[in-house]
Amino acid sequence: MAPVQVDDRPDAAVVHVRTDIDAGVAAVLRDTLTDAVDRRGHVVLDMAGVDTLAPDGLATLVRAHRRARQRGAWVCLSGPSRFVLTVLHTMKVDGVFPVFDDCAAALDWLHGEGG
């Protein structure tokens, strides 16, 4: 199984990450998120399988967020671990990403106030 998979939906791309986001995965994720933002705008990043987030991974998320916001879209985080939330808070970007317990809640938000 690939560590990063995309579920294209008409209104958003759901990007599933099934491993920790280290330097190697960050490179694949960067390309995937860039493509997803360019094609769909909104992205839900399913992080239920991610325990840790390395600095390269955080930089990848921030870049994707900026790209999406330039297009009037969002990168939402779904199911991030306590460790990932701590990294976001420590680096003072926890308020940047809409965070949800699951993909369905993120997609509902995008259909409502986020979209």
C-alpha positions as CSV (number, residue, x, y, z in Angstrom):
1,M,0.0,0.0,0.0
2,A,1.3,3.4,-1.0
3,P,2.0,5.8,2.0
4,V,0.0,8.6,0.3
5,Q,-3.3,8.0,-1.6
6,V,-5.8,10.4,-3.2
7,D,-9.5,10.1,-3.2
8,D,-10.8,12.6,-5.8
9,R,-14.2,14.0,-5.1
10,P,-16.1,16.6,-7.1
11,D,-15.7,19.2,-4.4
12,A,-12.3,18.3,-2.8
13,A,-9.5,15.9,-2.8
14,V,-9.1,13.7,0.2
15,V,-5.4,12.8,0.7
16,H,-4.8,9.8,2.9
17,V,-1.4,9.5,4.6
18,R,-0.7,6.1,6.2
19,T,2.7,6.7,7.7
20,D,4.7,9.2,9.7
21,I,5.6,12.3,7.7
22,D,9.4,12.3,7.5
23,A,11.7,13.8,4.9
24,G,11.1,10.9,2.4
25,V,7.3,11.0,2.7
26,A,7.3,14.8,2.7
27,A,8.6,14.9,-0.8
28,V,5.8,12.6,-2.1
29,L,3.3,14.4,-0.1
30,R,4.4,17.8,-1.4
31,D,3.9,16.7,-5.0
32,T,0.5,15.1,-4.1
33,L,-0.8,18.2,-2.3
34,T,0.4,20.6,-5.0
35,D,-1.5,18.5,-7.6
36,A,-4.6,18.1,-5.4
37,V,-4.8,21.9,-4.7
38,D,-4.3,22.7,-8.4
39,R,-7.0,20.3,-9.5
40,R,-9.6,20.5,-6.7
41,G,-8.8,23.5,-4.6
42,H,-10.0,22.2,-1.3
43,V,-8.0,19.3,0.3
44,V,-8.8,17.2,3.3
45,L,-5.6,15.6,4.6
46,D,-6.5,12.4,6.4
47,M,-3.8,12.1,9.1
48,A,-5.4,9.2,11.0
49,G,-2.3,7.0,10.2
50,V,0.3,9.7,11.1
51,D,1.9,9.5,14.5
52,T,4.7,12.0,14.0
53,L,5.4,15.0,11.8
54,A,9.0,16.0,11.0
55,P,10.0,19.6,10.1
56,D,10.0,18.8,6.4
57,G,6.5,17.5,6.7
58,L,5.4,20.7,8.6
59,A,6.9,22.8,5.8
60,T,5.0,20.8,3.2
61,L,1.7,21.4,5.0
62,V,2.3,25.1,5.3
63,R,3.2,25.4,1.6
64,A,0.1,23.5,0.7
65,H,-2.0,25.8,2.9
66,R,-0.5,28.9,1.3
67,R,-1.1,27.6,-2.2
68,A,-4.7,26.7,-1.3
69,R,-5.5,30.0,0.3
70,Q,-4.1,31.8,-2.8
71,R,-6.9,30.0,-4.7
72,G,-9.6,30.7,-2.1
73,A,-9.5,27.1,-0.9
74,W,-8.6,25.3,2.3
75,V,-6.3,22.5,3.5
76,C,-8.1,20.8,6.3
77,L,-6.5,18.3,8.7
78,S,-8.5,15.2,9.7
79,G,-7.7,13.0,12.7
80,P,-4.2,14.4,13.6
81,S,-2.5,12.7,16.5
82,R,-1.8,14.5,19.8
83,F,1.9,14.7,18.7
84,V,1.0,16.4,15.4
85,L,-1.3,18.9,17.2
86,T,1.5,19.6,19.6
87,V,3.9,20.3,16.8
88,L,1.4,22.7,15.1
89,H,0.9,24.5,18.4
90,T,4.6,24.7,19.2
91,M,5.3,26.2,15.8
92,K,2.4,28.6,16.2
93,V,0.5,27.3,13.1
94,D,-2.3,25.5,15.0
95,G,-4.8,28.2,14.1
96,V,-3.9,28.1,10.4
97,F,-5.5,24.7,9.6
98,P,-9.1,23.8,10.2
99,V,-8.8,20.6,12.2
100,F,-11.5,17.9,12.4
101,D,-11.9,14.5,14.0
102,D,-12.7,12.8,10.7
103,C,-12.9,13.3,7.0
104,A,-16.7,13.5,7.0
105,A,-16.7,16.4,9.4
106,A,-14.1,18.2,7.3
107,L,-16.1,17.7,4.1
108,D,-19.3,18.9,5.8
109,W,-17.5,22.1,7.0
110,L,-16.2,22.7,3.5
111,H,-19.7,22.4,2.1
112,G,-20.9,24.9,4.7
113,E,-18.9,27.7,6.1
114,G,-15.5,26.7,4.7
115,G,-16.5,26.4,1.1
